[in-house]
């Protein structure tokens, strides 16, 4: 008689199950990394656009959202004086994922 024994089939299935589980876990991990990188890239691009907006420097708003395109991403600006009397340090903080994740960009502006 030729064929596989039950033990050989069970070992082969165990090896395949372990391999499939490892591949799925690795795939999910890499999908999470890509999603996180995409969110950070969008946040950086929105922050840079906000810093380069000419209306932003003359506006008195210190926080807001990027609605309507990105209503879940918020921004906040804080200005602090520096040692030089003609410069202020402006920090733009962009938050997303219900403020669990954020990044800050710093720019020095003249008074």
MOPAC internal coordinates of N, CA, C and O (Angstrom, degrees):
PM7 1SCF
backbone

  N    0.0000 0     0.00 0     0.00 0    0    0    0
  C    1.4331 1     0.00 0     0.00 0    1    0    0
  C    1.5139 1   110.59 1     0.00 0    2    1    0
  O    1.2310 1   122.37 1   -44.18 1    3    2    1
  N    1.3034 1   113.06 1   135.82 1    3    2    1
  C    1.4539 1   118.91 1   177.67 1    5    3    2
  C    1.5137 1   108.01 1  -115.11 1    6    5    3
  O    1.2310 1   120.96 1   -31.50 1    7    6    5
  N    1.3116 1   115.77 1   148.50 1    7    6    5
  C    1.4531 1   120.40 1   179.41 1    9    7    6
  C    1.5124 1   110.66 1   148.36 1   10    9    7
  O    1.2310 1   121.46 1     2.22 1   11   10    9
  N    1.3237 1   114.81 1  -177.78 1   11   10    9
  C    1.4522 1   120.80 1  -179.49 1   13   11   10
  C    1.5173 1   109.70 1  -100.36 1   14   13   11
  O    1.2310 1   121.67 1   -32.32 1   15   14   13
  N    1.3137 1   114.41 1   147.68 1   15   14   13
  C    1.4572 1   118.51 1   175.91 1   17   15   14
  C    1.5276 1   108.07 1   -85.24 1   18   17   15
  O    1.2310 1   120.77 1   -15.36 1   19   18   17
  N    1.3029 1   116.13 1   164.64 1   19   18   17
  C    1.4561 1   121.48 1   179.07 1   21   19   18
  C    1.5244 1   110.85 1   -60.41 1   22   21   19
  O    1.2310 1   119.77 1   141.76 1   23   22   21
  N    1.3056 1   118.04 1   -38.24 1   23   22   21
  C    1.4565 1   122.16 1   179.31 1   25   23   22
  C    1.5282 1   111.00 1   -63.24 1   26   25   23
  O    1.2310 1   119.90 1   137.30 1   27   26   25
  N    1.3071 1   117.80 1   -42.70 1   27   26   25
  C    1.4646 1   120.99 1   179.20 1   29   27   26
  C    1.5384 1   110.94 1   -64.53 1   30   29   27
  O    1.2310 1   120.48 1   139.81 1   31   30   29
  N    1.3194 1   116.69 1   -40.19 1   31   30   29
  C    1.4532 1   120.15 1   178.67 1   33   31   30
  C    1.5193 1   110.73 1   -65.95 1   34   33   31
  O    1.2310 1   119.73 1   138.70 1   35   34   33
  N    1.3180 1   118.13 1   -41.30 1   35   34   33
  C    1.4607 1   121.40 1   179.67 1   37   35   34
  C    1.5327 1   111.50 1   -65.51 1   38   37   35
  O    1.2310 1   120.42 1   140.73 1   39   38   37
  N    1.3216 1   116.80 1   -39.27 1   39   38   37
  C    1.4701 1   120.21 1   178.04 1   41   39   38
  C    1.5175 1   109.99 1   -66.08 1   42   41   39
  O    1.2310 1   119.95 1   137.91 1   43   42   41
  N    1.3243 1   117.70 1   -42.09 1   43   42   41
  C    1.4605 1   121.37 1   178.71 1   45   43   42
  C    1.5251 1   110.85 1   -62.77 1   46   45   43
  O    1.2310 1   120.14 1   138.05 1   47   46   45
  N    1.3352 1   117.34 1   -41.95 1   47   46   45
  C    1.4669 1   120.56 1   178.22 1   49   47   46
  C    1.5276 1   111.79 1   -66.03 1   50   49   47
  O    1.2310 1   120.30 1   142.20 1   51   50   49
  N    1.3132 1   117.04 1   -37.80 1   51   50   49
  C    1.4610 1   120.35 1   177.98 1   53   51   50
  C    1.5362 1   110.87 1   -64.34 1   54   53   51
  O    1.2310 1   120.70 1   138.35 1   55   54   53
  N    1.3220 1   116.27 1   -41.65 1   55   54   53
  C    1.4726 1   120.11 1   178.53 1   57   55   54
  C    1.5262 1   110.06 1   -64.88 1   58   57   55
  O    1.2310 1   120.55 1   136.77 1   59   58   57
  N    1.3361 1   116.55 1   -43.23 1   59   58   57
  C    1.4636 1   119.74 1   179.44 1   61   59   58
  C    1.5302 1   111.58 1   -65.08 1   62   61   59
  O    1.2310 1   120.15 1   139.52 1   63   62   61
  N    1.3366 1   117.33 1   -40.48 1   63   62   61
  C    1.4655 1   120.49 1   179.29 1   65   63   62
  C    1.5256 1   110.32 1   -63.52 1   66   65   63
  O    1.2310 1   120.09 1   137.34 1   67   66   65
  N    1.3073 1   117.43 1   -42.66 1   67   66   65
  C    1.4629 1   120.91 1   177.39 1   69   67   66
  C    1.5186 1   111.96 1   -62.22 1   70   69   67
  O    1.2310 1   120.49 1   138.67 1   71   70   69
  N    1.3188 1   116.67 1   -41.33 1   71   70   69
  C    1.4651 1   120.88 1   179.34 1   73   71   70
  C    1.5260 1   111.21 1   -66.33 1   74   73   71
  O    1.2310 1   119.93 1   134.89 1   75   74   73
  N    1.3064 1   117.74 1   -45.11 1   75   74   73
  C    1.4638 1   121.66 1  -179.57 1   77   75   74
  C    1.5354 1   110.00 1   -63.78 1   78   77   75
  O    1.2310 1   120.18 1   137.26 1   79   78   77
  N    1.3190 1   117.25 1   -42.74 1   79   78   77
  C    1.4592 1   120.71 1   178.60 1   81   79   78
  C    1.5286 1   110.96 1   -61.11 1   82   81   79
  O    1.2310 1   120.43 1   136.00 1   83   82   81
  N    1.3243 1   116.78 1   -44.00 1   83   82   81
  C    1.4678 1   121.17 1   179.73 1   85   83   82
  C    1.5196 1   110.91 1   -63.52 1   86   85   83
  O    1.2310 1   120.18 1   137.31 1   87   86   85
  N    1.3069 1   117.26 1   -42.69 1   87   86   85
  C    1.4629 1   121.09 1  -179.98 1   89   87   86
  C    1.5285 1   110.50 1   -65.23 1   90   89   87
  O    1.2310 1   119.86 1   137.06 1   91   90   89
  N    1.3224 1   117.87 1   -42.94 1   91   90   89
  C    1.4637 1   121.06 1   179.09 1   93   91   90
  C    1.5200 1   111.80 1   -64.75 1   94   93   91
  O    1.2310 1   120.31 1   137.46 1   95   94   93
  N    1.3207 1   117.01 1   -42.54 1   95   94   93
  C    1.4680 1   120.45 1   178.84 1   97   95   94
  C    1.5312 1   110.63 1   -63.76 1   98   97   95
  O    1.2310 1   120.52 1   138.17 1   99   98   97
  N    1.3173 1   116.61 1   -41.83 1   99   98   97
  C    1.4624 1   120.77 1   178.68 1  101   99   98
  C    1.5277 1   110.62 1   -64.82 1  102  101   99
  O    1.2310 1   120.02 1   137.92 1  103  102  101
  N    1.3113 1   117.56 1   -42.08 1  103  102  101
  C    1.4604 1   122.09 1   179.00 1  105  103  102
  C    1.5259 1   110.54 1   -62.02 1  106  105  103
  O    1.2310 1   119.85 1   133.98 1  107  106  105
  N    1.3246 1   117.90 1   -46.02 1  107  106  105
  C    1.4687 1   121.46 1   179.17 1  109  107  106
  C    1.5244 1   111.38 1   -62.83 1  110  109  107
  O    1.2310 1   120.60 1   139.42 1  111  110  109
  N    1.3227 1   116.47 1   -40.58 1  111  110  109
  C    1.4704 1   120.87 1   178.81 1  113  111  110
  C    1.5266 1   110.17 1   -61.04 1  114  113  111
  O    1.2310 1   120.32 1   135.38 1  115  114  113
  N    1.3087 1   116.98 1   -44.62 1  115  114  113
  C    1.4581 1   120.07 1  -177.80 1  117  115  114
  C    1.5318 1   111.61 1   -71.82 1  118  117  115
  O    1.2310 1   119.85 1   147.68 1  119  118  117
  N    1.3046 1   117.89 1   -32.32 1  119  118  117
  C    1.4699 1   120.60 1   174.30 1  121  119  118
  C    1.5291 1   109.90 1   -63.68 1  122  121  119
  O    1.2310 1   120.14 1   139.61 1  123  122  121
  N    1.3363 1   117.33 1   -40.39 1  123  122  121
  C    1.4700 1   120.91 1   177.15 1  125  123  122
  C    1.5287 1   111.19 1   -62.77 1  126  125  123
  O    1.2310 1   120.28 1   139.68 1  127  126  125
  N    1.3164 1   117.07 1   -40.32 1  127  126  125
  C    1.4657 1   120.93 1   179.18 1  129  127  126
  C    1.5216 1   110.35 1   -64.21 1  130  129  127
  O    1.2310 1   120.20 1   135.96 1  131  130  129
  N    1.3272 1   117.23 1   -44.04 1  131  130  129
  C    1.4607 1   120.91 1   179.47 1  133  131  130
  C    1.5223 1   110.62 1   -63.58 1  134  133  131
  O    1.2310 1   119.99 1   138.31 1  135  134  133
  N    1.3166 1   117.63 1   -41.69 1  135  134  133
  C    1.4663 1   121.40 1   178.92 1  137  135  134
  C    1.5252 1   111.16 1   -63.42 1  138  137  135
  O    1.2310 1   120.46 1   135.65 1  139  138  137
  N    1.3222 1   116.73 1   -44.35 1  139  138  137
  C    1.4671 1   120.99 1   179.20 1  141  139  138
  C    1.5290 1   110.72 1   -63.68 1  142  141  139
  O    1.2310 1   120.30 1   137.77 1  143  142  141
  N    1.3283 1   117.04 1   -42.23 1  143  142  141
  C    1.4640 1   120.00 1   178.36 1  145  143  142
  C    1.5249 1   111.63 1   -64.05 1  146  145  143
  O    1.2310 1   120.37 1   141.68 1  147  146  145
  N    1.3228 1   116.90 1   -38.32 1  147  146  145
  C    1.4696 1   120.66 1   178.28 1  149  147  146
  C    1.5215 1   110.31 1   -63.91 1  150  149  147
  O    1.2310 1   120.42 1   135.37 1  151  150  149
  N    1.3320 1   116.81 1   -44.63 1  151  150  149
  C    1.4604 1   120.28 1   179.56 1  153  151  150
  C    1.5236 1   111.20 1   -62.24 1  154  153  151
  O    1.2310 1   120.23 1   137.59 1  155  154  153
  N    1.3280 1   117.17 1   -42.41 1  155  154  153
  C    1.4611 1   120.37 1   179.64 1  157  155  154
  C    1.5250 1   111.29 1   -66.42 1  158  157  155
  O    1.2310 1   120.30 1   141.42 1  159  158  157
  N    1.3145 1   117.02 1   -38.58 1  159  158  157
  C    1.4620 1   120.41 1   178.59 1  161  159  158
  C    1.5228 1   111.13 1   -64.28 1  162  161  159
  O    1.2310 1   120.37 1   135.82 1  163  162  161
  N    1.3184 1   116.89 1   -44.18 1  163  162  161
  C    1.4658 1   120.93 1   177.60 1  165  163  162
  C    1.5214 1   109.80 1   -61.63 1  166  165  163
  O    1.2310 1   119.85 1   136.60 1  167  166  165
  N    1.3317 1   117.89 1   -43.40 1  167  166  165
  C    1.4622 1   121.14 1  -179.52 1  169  167  166
  C    1.5269 1   111.65 1   -63.59 1  170  169  167
  O    1.2310 1   119.96 1   138.07 1  171  170  169
  N    1.3174 1   117.68 1   -41.93 1  171  170  169
  C    1.4668 1   120.51 1   179.07 1  173  171  170
  C    1.5186 1   110.77 1   -65.69 1  174  173  171
  O    1.2310 1   120.18 1   136.88 1  175  174  173
  N    1.3267 1   117.25 1   -43.12 1  175  174  173
  C    1.4630 1   119.81 1   179.93 1  177  175  174
  C    1.5261 1   111.75 1   -65.02 1  178  177  175
  O    1.2310 1   120.35 1   139.62 1  179  178  177
  N    1.3308 1   116.94 1   -40.38 1  179  178  177
  C    1.4619 1   119.78 1   177.18 1  181  179  178
  C    1.5278 1   111.17 1   -65.63 1  182  181  179
  O    1.2310 1   120.34 1   139.51 1  183  182  181
  N    1.3293 1   116.95 1   -40.49 1  183  182  181
  C    1.4669 1   120.49 1   179.47 1  185  183  182
  C    1.5230 1   110.97 1   -64.81 1  186  185  183
  O    1.2310 1   120.43 1   136.78 1  187  186  185
  N    1.3167 1   116.79 1   -43.22 1  187  186  185
  C    1.4678 1   119.40 1   178.80 1  189  187  186
  C    1.5189 1   111.26 1   -63.98 1  190  189  187
  O    1.2310 1   120.55 1   140.18 1  191  190  189
  N    1.3381 1   116.55 1   -39.82 1  191  190  189
  C    1.4625 1   119.76 1   177.71 1  193  191  190
  C    1.5233 1   110.66 1   -64.17 1  194  193  191
  O    1.2310 1   120.37 1   142.43 1  195  194  193
  N    1.3290 1   116.90 1   -37.57 1  195  194  193
  C    1.4628 1   120.88 1   179.30 1  197  195  194
  C    1.5335 1   110.51 1   -67.21 1  198  197  195
  O    1.2310 1   120.21 1   138.53 1  199  198  197
  N    1.3277 1   117.20 1   -41.47 1  199  198  197
  C    1.4652 1   120.55 1   179.13 1  201  199  198
  C    1.5287 1   111.67 1   -65.83 1  202  201  199
  O    1.2310 1   120.40 1   147.56 1  203  202  201
  N    1.3197 1   116.83 1   -32.44 1  203  202  201
  C    1.4609 1   120.43 1  -178.06 1  205  203  202
  C    1.5261 1   112.83 1   -87.02 1  206  205  203
  O    1.2310 1   120.04 1   173.89 1  207  206  205
  N    1.3139 1   117.52 1    -6.11 1  207  206  205
  C    1.4642 1   121.29 1   179.84 1  209  207  206
  C    1.5297 1   109.31 1   -69.56 1  210  209  207
  O    1.2310 1   119.62 1   -59.12 1  211  210  209
  N    1.3227 1   118.33 1   120.88 1  211  210  209
  C    1.4674 1   119.56 1  -178.27 1  213  211  210
  C    1.5256 1   113.05 1   -65.96 1  214  213  211
  O    1.2310 1   119.46 1   151.11 1  215  214  213
  N    1.3213 1   118.63 1   -28.89 1  215  214  213
  C    1.4629 1   121.37 1   179.19 1  217  215  214
  C    1.5219 1   112.17 1   -71.45 1  218  217  215
  O    1.2310 1   120.05 1   157.08 1  219  218  217
  N    1.3154 1   117.51 1   -22.92 1  219  218  217
  C    1.4651 1   120.98 1  -175.99 1  221  219  218
  C    1.5281 1   111.64 1   -67.45 1  222  221  219
  O    1.2310 1   120.01 1   142.32 1  223  222  221
  N    1.3209 1   117.58 1   -37.68 1  223  222  221
  C    1.4605 1   120.18 1  -176.75 1  225  223  222
  C    1.5230 1   112.43 1   -70.03 1  226  225  223
  O    1.2310 1   120.51 1   150.55 1  227  226  225
  N    1.3192 1   116.62 1   -29.45 1  227  226  225
  C    1.4616 1   119.04 1   179.77 1  229  227  226
  C    1.5235 1   111.92 1   -93.43 1  230  229  227
  O    1.2310 1   119.99 1   170.38 1  231  230  229
  N    1.3067 1   117.62 1    -9.62 1  231  230  229
  C    1.4627 1   121.41 1  -178.37 1  233  231  230
  C    1.5269 1   110.69 1   -79.26 1  234  233  231
  O    1.2310 1   121.11 1   -28.27 1  235  234  233
  N    1.3194 1   115.48 1   151.73 1  235  234  233
  C    1.4635 1   120.17 1   178.11 1  237  235  234
  C    1.5309 1   111.71 1   -94.90 1  238  237  235
  O    1.2310 1   119.83 1   179.38 1  239  238  237
  N    1.3352 1   117.94 1    -0.62 1  239  238  237
  C    1.4635 1   120.75 1   178.91 1  241  239  238
  C    1.5243 1   109.87 1   -67.54 1  242  241  239
  O    1.2310 1   121.20 1   -43.85 1  243  242  241
  N    1.3215 1   115.32 1   136.15 1  243  242  241
  C    1.4640 1   119.77 1   178.09 1  245  243  242
  C    1.5185 1   112.46 1  -112.65 1  246  245  243
  O    1.2310 1   120.03 1   173.84 1  247  246  245
  N    1.3413 1   117.56 1    -6.16 1  247  246  245
  C    1.4636 1   119.73 1   176.26 1  249  247  246
  C    1.5218 1   109.26 1  -157.94 1  250  249  247
  O    1.2310 1   121.48 1   -14.75 1  251  250  249
  N    1.3379 1   114.76 1   165.25 1  251  250  249
  C    1.4521 1   119.92 1  -179.48 1  253  251  250
  C    1.5191 1   110.41 1   172.34 1  254  253  251
  O    1.2310 1   121.41 1    11.46 1  255  254  253
  N    1.3205 1   114.91 1  -168.54 1  255  254  253
  C    1.4601 1   121.24 1   177.19 1  257  255  254
  C    1.5204 1   108.51 1  -124.42 1  258  257  255
  O    1.2310 1   121.33 1    -9.97 1  259  258  257
  N    1.3110 1   115.06 1   170.03 1  259  258  257
  C    1.4515 1   121.05 1   177.05 1  261  259  258
  C    1.5335 1   109.94 1   -98.91 1  262  261  259
  O    1.2310 1   120.80 1  -142.41 1  263  262  261
  N    1.3327 1   116.08 1    37.59 1  263  262  261
  C    1.4681 1   121.63 1   179.78 1  265  263  262
  C    1.5214 1   108.48 1   -69.90 1  266  265  263
  O    1.2310 1   118.42 1   -28.13 1  267  266  265
  N    1.2996 1   120.61 1   151.87 1  267  266  265
  C    1.4611 1   129.37 1     6.15 1  269  267  266
  C    1.5289 1   114.18 1   -89.53 1  270  269  267
  O    1.2310 1   119.95 1   165.74 1  271  270  269
  N    1.3348 1   117.70 1   -14.26 1  271  270  269
  C    1.4693 1   118.48 1  -176.58 1  273  271  270
  C    1.5232 1   112.42 1   -70.67 1  274  273  271
  O    1.2310 1   120.03 1   139.25 1  275  274  273
  N    1.3239 1   117.54 1   -40.75 1  275  274  273
  C    1.4713 1   122.58 1  -175.40 1  277  275  274
  C    1.5269 1   109.14 1  -130.67 1  278  277  275
  O    1.2310 1   118.85 1  -109.01 1  279  278  277
  N    1.3143 1   119.80 1    70.99 1  279  278  277
  C    1.4728 1   120.74 1  -175.75 1  281  279  278
  C    1.5290 1   113.85 1   -70.06 1  282  281  279
  O    1.2310 1   119.88 1   161.09 1  283  282  281
  N    1.3268 1   117.83 1   -18.91 1  283  282  281
  C    1.4655 1   120.41 1  -178.90 1  285  283  282
  C    1.5227 1   112.74 1   -86.16 1  286  285  283
  O    1.2310 1   120.17 1   173.79 1  287  286  285
  N    1.3163 1   117.28 1    -6.21 1  287  286  285
  C    1.4644 1   120.84 1  -179.63 1  289  287  286
  C    1.5265 1   108.02 1  -103.58 1  290  289  287
  O    1.2310 1   120.88 1   -55.70 1  291  290  289
  N    1.3254 1   115.92 1   124.30 1  291  290  289
  C    1.4645 1   121.17 1  -177.96 1  293  291  290
  C    1.5243 1   110.50 1  -111.66 1  294  293  291
  O    1.2310 1   120.62 1   -19.60 1  295  294  293
  N    1.3101 1   116.42 1   160.40 1  295  294  293
  C    1.4554 1   121.69 1   176.95 1  297  295  294
  C    1.5243 1   109.87 1  -134.79 1  298  297  295
  O    1.2310 1   121.71 1   -25.38 1  299  298  297
  N    1.3309 1   114.34 1   154.62 1  299  298  297
  C    1.4627 1   121.21 1   177.77 1  301  299  298
  C    1.5216 1   108.72 1  -147.78 1  302  301  299
  O    1.2310 1   120.96 1   -44.57 1  303  302  301
  N    1.3100 1   115.78 1   135.43 1  303  302  301
  C    1.4642 1   121.52 1  -179.00 1  305  303  302
  C    1.5221 1   109.55 1  -115.09 1  306  305  303
  O    1.2310 1   121.19 1   -46.94 1  307  306  305
  N    1.3167 1   115.34 1   133.06 1  307  306  305
  C    1.4641 1   120.76 1   172.29 1  309  307  306
  C    1.5241 1   108.30 1  -125.69 1  310  309  307
  O    1.2310 1   121.04 1   -46.05 1  311  310  309
  N    1.3231 1   115.62 1   133.95 1  311  310  309
  C    1.4600 1   121.26 1   178.06 1  313  311  310
  C    1.5156 1   108.58 1  -114.83 1  314  313  311
  O    1.2310 1   121.35 1   -47.67 1  315  314  313
  N    1.3104 1   115.03 1   132.33 1  315  314  313
  C    1.4595 1   120.65 1   177.12 1  317  315  314
  C    1.5240 1   108.40 1  -131.30 1  318  317  315
  O    1.2310 1   120.28 1   -34.77 1  319  318  317
  N    1.3209 1   117.07 1   145.23 1  319  318  317
  C    1.4638 1   119.24 1   178.44 1  321  319  318
  C    1.5344 1   110.59 1   -72.47 1  322  321  319
  O    1.2310 1   121.52 1   -24.41 1  323  322  321
  N    1.3063 1   114.70 1   155.59 1  323  322  321
  C    1.4655 1   120.87 1   176.94 1  325  323  322
  C    1.5203 1   109.01 1  -110.60 1  326  325  323
  O    1.2310 1   121.27 1     3.59 1  327  326  325
  N    1.3225 1   115.18 1  -176.41 1  327  326  325
  C    1.4644 1   119.73 1   177.84 1  329  327  326
  C    1.5160 1   111.32 1   -65.61 1  330  329  327
  O    1.2310 1   120.63 1   151.25 1  331  330  329
  N    1.3264 1   116.39 1   -28.75 1  331  330  329
  C    1.4587 1   120.56 1   177.43 1  333  331  330
  C    1.5208 1   108.90 1   -85.93 1  334  333  331
  O    1.2310 1   120.46 1   -49.66 1  335  334  333
  N    1.2864 1   116.72 1   130.34 1  335  334  333
  C    1.4712 1   120.17 1  -174.62 1  337  335  334
  C    1.5299 1   113.05 1   -68.59 1  338  337  335
  O    1.2310 1   120.07 1   159.70 1  339  338  337
  N    1.3090 1   117.48 1   -20.30 1  339  338  337
  C    1.4614 1   119.60 1  -177.06 1  341  339  338
  C    1.5361 1   113.27 1   -93.83 1  342  341  339
  O    1.2310 1   119.87 1   178.44 1  343  342  341
  N    1.3301 1   117.85 1    -1.56 1  343  342  341
  C    1.4622 1   120.87 1  -177.79 1  345  343  342
  C    1.5194 1   112.12 1  -120.98 1  346  345  343
  O    1.2310 1   121.53 1   -36.49 1  347  346  345
  N    1.3207 1   114.69 1   143.51 1  347  346  345
  C    1.4623 1   122.01 1   170.99 1  349  347  346
  C    1.5239 1   108.22 1  -119.15 1  350  349  347
  O    1.2310 1   121.25 1   -32.34 1  351  350  349
  N    1.3067 1   115.22 1   147.66 1  351  350  349
  C    1.4681 1   120.91 1   175.28 1  353  351  350
  C    1.5212 1   107.18 1   -96.72 1  354  353  351
  O    1.2310 1   120.73 1   -61.06 1  355  354  353
  N    1.3273 1   116.21 1   118.94 1  355  354  353
  C    1.4572 1   121.56 1  -178.76 1  357  355  354
  C    1.5327 1   108.39 1  -110.50 1  358  357  355
  O    1.2310 1   121.04 1   -56.61 1  359  358  357
  N    1.3388 1   115.61 1   123.39 1  359  358  357
  C    1.4635 1   121.40 1   179.52 1  361  359  358
  C    1.5239 1   107.68 1  -112.84 1  362  361  359
  O    1.2310 1   121.13 1   -59.20 1  363  362  361
  N    1.3243 1   115.44 1   120.80 1  363  362  361
  C    1.4597 1   121.81 1   176.52 1  365  363  362
  C    1.5231 1   107.75 1  -103.85 1  366  365  363
  O    1.2310 1   120.71 1   -63.11 1  367  366  365
  N    1.3268 1   116.25 1   116.89 1  367  366  365
  C    1.4619 1   121.97 1   179.53 1  369  367  366
  C    1.5205 1   108.72 1  -107.65 1  370  369  367
  O    1.2310 1   121.00 1   -55.45 1  371  370  369
  N    1.3164 1   115.69 1   124.55 1  371  370  369
  C    1.4638 1   122.51 1   178.42 1  373  371  370
  C    1.5195 1   107.45 1  -109.52 1  374  373  371
  O    1.2310 1   120.77 1   -51.61 1  375  374  373
  N    1.3436 1   116.13 1   128.39 1  375  374  373
  C    1.4727 1   121.41 1  -178.05 1  377  375  374
  C    1.5240 1   109.91 1  -122.62 1  378  377  375
  O    1.2310 1   121.17 1   -33.38 1  379  378  377
  N    1.3151 1   115.37 1   146.62 1  379  378  377
  C    1.4576 1   121.03 1   175.56 1  381  379  378
  C    1.5181 1   108.56 1  -148.82 1  382  381  379
  O    1.2310 1   120.72 1    -3.32 1  383  382  381
  N    1.3121 1   116.23 1   176.68 1  383  382  381
  C    1.4648 1   122.72 1  -178.05 1  385  383  382
  C    1.5326 1   109.51 1    59.29 1  386  385  383
  O    1.2310 1   121.34 1  -129.56 1  387  386  385
  N    1.3489 1   115.04 1    50.44 1  387  386  385
  C    1.4688 1   122.67 1  -179.27 1  389  387  386
  C    1.5231 1   111.92 1    56.56 1  390  389  387
  O    1.2310 1   120.63 1  -138.75 1  391  390  389
  N    1.3155 1   116.40 1    41.25 1  391  390  389
  C    1.4691 1   125.08 1   178.07 1  393  391  390
  C    1.5195 1   113.06 1    64.55 1  394  393  391
  O    1.2310 1   119.91 1  -162.66 1  395  394  393
  N    1.3123 1   117.78 1    17.34 1  395  394  393
  C    1.4668 1   119.80 1   175.06 1  397  395  394
  C    1.5179 1   111.45 1   -81.60 1  398  397  395
  O    1.2310 1   120.35 1   155.94 1  399  398  397
  N    1.3173 1   116.94 1   -24.06 1  399  398  397
  C    1.4577 1   120.81 1   179.43 1  401  399  398
  C    1.5247 1   107.74 1  -124.64 1  402  401  399
  O    1.2310 1   120.84 1   -38.61 1  403  402  401
  N    1.3113 1   116.00 1   141.39 1  403  402  401
  C    1.4599 1   119.59 1  -179.50 1  405  403  402
  C    1.5227 1   110.14 1  -155.94 1  406  405  403
  O    1.2310 1   121.71 1   -16.19 1  407  406  405
  N    1.3181 1   114.33 1   163.81 1  407  406  405
  C    1.4649 1   121.21 1   173.03 1  409  407  406
  C    1.5122 1   107.47 1  -146.60 1  410  409  407
  O    1.2310 1   121.15 1   -23.06 1  411  410  409
  N    1.3200 1   115.40 1   156.94 1  411  410  409
  C    1.4627 1   120.47 1  -177.49 1  413  411  410
  C    1.5239 1   110.14 1  -129.09 1  414  413  411
  O    1.2310 1   121.16 1   -40.11 1  415  414  413
  N    1.3201 1   115.39 1   139.89 1  415  414  413
  C    1.4397 1   122.73 1   173.57 1  417  415  414
  C    1.5342 1   107.93 1  -117.73 1  418  417  415
  O    1.2310 1   120.68 1   -40.74 1  419  418  417
  N    1.3159 1   116.31 1   139.26 1  419  418  417
  C    1.4607 1   121.62 1  -177.45 1  421  419  418
  C    1.5254 1   108.69 1  -113.50 1  422  421  419
  O    1.2310 1   121.35 1   -43.35 1  423  422  421
  N    1.3196 1   115.03 1   136.65 1  423  422  421
  C    1.4575 1   120.81 1   176.90 1  425  423  422
  C    1.5284 1   107.45 1  -140.82 1  426  425  423
  O    1.2310 1   121.06 1   -38.90 1  427  426  425
  N    1.3043 1   115.57 1   141.10 1  427  426  425
  C    1.4668 1   120.71 1   176.42 1  429  427  426
  C    1.5299 1   108.15 1  -100.48 1  430  429  427
  O    1.2310 1   120.93 1   -52.41 1  431  430  429
  N    1.3187 1   115.83 1   127.59 1  431  430  429
  C    1.4521 1   121.05 1  -176.61 1  433  431  430
  C    1.5222 1   109.74 1  -123.12 1  434  433  431
  O    1.2310 1   121.38 1   -28.43 1  435  434  433
  N    1.3240 1   114.96 1   151.57 1  435  434  433
  C    1.4607 1   119.53 1   176.87 1  437  435  434
  C    1.5055 1   109.75 1   -83.66 1  438  437  435
  O    1.2310 1   121.33 1   -27.88 1  439  438  437
  N    1.3101 1   115.06 1   152.12 1  439  438  437
  C    1.4741 1   119.99 1  -178.85 1  441  439  438
  C    1.4944 1   111.48 1   -78.39 1  442  441  439
  O    1.2310 1   120.10 1   180.00 1  443  442  441

